[in-house]
Amino acid sequence: MALVSSVLRLAAVWLLLTGVSACTPPPDGAAPAAPVTAAGPATVADGSAPTLEELQSATYHGVGEAGGPFTLTGGRWEGKPVAPGAASVPSVAFLQDFRMAGDLDSDGRDEAVVLLAAGTGGTGEVSYLAVVGRSGGQVVNRATAAVGDRVQLRDARIEGRRIVLSVVQAGDQDPMCCPGDLVTRSWELDAGGLKEVASIVTGRLSLETLAGTEWVLRAWARDEPAPATPEVTLKLDGSNLAGSAGCNGYFAGVKAGPQPGDLQIGAVGTTRMMCPDPEMAVEVRFLRQLEGVKQMRFVAGQLGLAYTEKDGTSGTMLFGRRSSQ
């Protein structure tokens, strides 16, 4: 017996020194320890989608009639004039800092989804969805799909592996200038590229499209950001637009025009509070541009109000949705 006890004690010591596990099960509810591998920690780039800066300098293909490749500089590429001496040139532009990210192919790494606009030098502007990922340390445009000519993006999201866009596009009876169908469209990424898998008409563009959302002014025009303060807001309240003009509250009657998206703004009324000069300057400018609004449209998920002032100055104010959080 003494010999057996000595052997058992020596065996126990040997197990401790060599690290060999006994066959004792783990405690209830505890998972067995995962094996240690020789691989080092993953870098940020391995699982993260390309950044906005990288996307605005990336090379894209499958865009426009020529197809590319086109390498953007500061979010834009321009070609040669369509004809000798012509003022207009073909172009590809990154749309309004639009970027979504998600794992579209279930490989554990996120891809970025962006919107590009291809201009031909005429009045048309065809928008494209592009999926961009990383491969071998490089930013790579994995797939591109046309969304359509003068299609307006209202909202966008990623649901699982599916890209879902809510858009305004021309219906059967709409002129190309004035699309009116509200459509939900979906794409999926597979080995063959981006495939559109669903397209459902959900209604028509109307004033009620704005209902239920408070909009916050983000830009005076496409290339001119508005100040964060004072905040200028807009909300449809029955048959009125109302909100804060930066200092005072305002309200204005609004009616739909003859074509989808056309607006007719009535006289603008405000409260009468005085504020510091910078706030009043914002208010005066906003009310002046609001009075000249003739059309609403959607630009990369933002509400655009196109205006023409009395002196002929024109532009498009851009509003973002107020976050619910």
Secondary structure as UniProt FT lines:
FT   HELIX           2..18
FT   TURN            28..29
FT   HELIX           44..47
FT   HELIX           52..55
FT   TURN            56..57
FT   STRAND          59..60
FT   TURN            64..66
FT   STRAND          70..71
FT   TURN            74..75
FT   STRAND          76..78
FT   TURN            84..85
FT   STRAND          91..94
FT   TURN            96..97
FT   STRAND          100..102
FT   STRAND          111..119
FT   STRAND          125..135
FT   TURN            136..137
FT   STRAND          138..149
FT   STRAND          152..159
FT   TURN            160..161
FT   STRAND          162..169
FT   TURN            172..173
FT   TURN            176..177
FT   STRAND          181..190
FT   TURN            191..192
FT   STRAND          193..204
FT   HELIX           207..210
FT   TURN            211..212
FT   STRAND          215..221
FT   TURN            222..223
FT   STRAND          224..225
FT   STRAND          233..237
FT   TURN            238..239
FT   STRAND          240..244
FT   STRAND          249..256
FT   TURN            260..261
FT   STRAND          262..270
FT   HELIX           277..291
FT   STRAND          293..299
FT   TURN            300..301
FT   STRAND          302..308
FT   TURN            310..311
FT   STRAND          314..321
//
